[in-house]
């Protein structure tokens, strides 16, 4: 059973708050309060003054409550955040990268020519695809993306064992395909933690494994994710040749899938980053052609999730980067009216706050940024922190307003680079 911050929970109850009421007073999710009290996570610095006020304690007294029964090793979410902080977590991260190197070598080795299949390989061939689909679903549905990491880490070990066992050429192709699938998910976890170099390594291995498996769509998706890393590192010129190659690879794939349209959507972002409005619009128009496909079969919900539903927000983000707020607002507002995941909603809210900063509209900045910060508190996502950091860089002309100054301090306290 997970250890609890017993005195913290008792103090909250003694002040007359249920977990839901306490969460509402702090504008966080009830699950966040549960995680605080279980010792899985710790309130962030900007949250602590309000917490202390609600509990009727001083900040030093709050620190004492938070240190009460702090677990040395928690089997829940704390074990699911190995990419973020601390020496022990860096060691776990290095273990994953070590497995990446081993897996890359095994993918590159020639076939043994034998047909005996080991237990790990047999298990993977029977259940691996279904398990990977499940892992992608958990990743997509989770507010905190890192919760999927323990299961992914265990599956990496199985993949290495499976690849070391002898198998037929057909088995090898399937295992290489599964490797490309799984390492794109590992790359997504690193990307969410803003570990861009580690994510790029994962996508490189995924691309090599996809090539070895002969799956052009999987290969193109891995290259596109690698290009995304370059875009978020503000290296659009490095992303463009990756995307050009990914588009060529995708054209050799299954034309009933949405792969080439996703590549085009990401190409639009690269063109926006270098200020090319015409090329950006052409790429967006190409991406819009995804709507002509059979939506039920054009993507798999895992390594290929592009269905065109996020094109409005992507179009808005492109126009915002191009300095066209007149075009951006309509697209972003339309995107916000759609059902969005927590991370996507936070990105749109951040872009609308940036639009407010561009107009020197403090009310708009505060309105949207406050909502984005609330989502950041729920998710522990470095991606959202990085997105809000882009807003922070535009707040300087508005800092004379106390509300903007407070926003700046809150954004500064968010996780961005793990």
C-alpha angles and dihedrals in degrees: 000000000000116000115246136215088241099181093045091055092044092051091050091051092045089056089057100253126134114209089258093050092047090050092049092051089054096041092238133117119273087238088062091059089048090053092048092052094044090054093240094123137006127232113260121249096256091053097053101077091057092044091051090049093052092047093045094235137118121254092255089050089050089052088054091051091050093050091052110117092344104185118241090211125007120198094209129060095337088065088049095061102066093134099061122058146003141028094277091051091049088055090053089048090053089051090057092049089048090054088049090057092048092047091049091054092048092050090052096048116100121250116279092223092230125118103208111120121208127217097258092049091048092050092049093049091050101042109007099096093049092047092050091050088052092050091051090050092052089048093050095048099043121097089207105047094198093072088084094057101091092056092044091049091053091048091053089062090051091050092054091050092047093051092050093055120088116256144155122278089255090053090049092054091052093048091049089051091051090048091054089049096049096044091053086058092048088050090053090054092051090045092052087054090049092244092141099170092051091047091051090052090053092049091049091055090044090053092049092048092047090051089051090051093050094236107139096184093052089046093051092049092053091051091047091053089050089052089051089059089056092048093053089047086056093247101127093156089058090049096053099070090045090053093045090054092044090054091052091049092047091054087063091053134079109311091205089066125082095234099112091045091054090050088053091051091054091044087058089059091051091051090048090053091057093043100251104143097174094051090044092054092048091052092047090050089052090050091051089063087078087085089069090064127088099269094205093060106025095088138023103218091241126065088355111046102146111127100150094256092118097047093102093058092042091050090049092049090050093051091047090054090048090056094249104128090163090065096034100058096058092050095045093047090051090050092051090056091060127083104269136179116249093257094047092047090051090051092052092046090050091051091050089051089051088051088054091051090051089056094041087239102151094183091057092046093051094042096055099031092054090055092048091050090052090055091046090056090053097048109038085214118160087201092065091045089053091049092052090047086065088058092048090061089062098049099080096095090052100046094108087077111084092219091058092046089053090050090051092054092047093050091048089058094055122102112256111147113036 
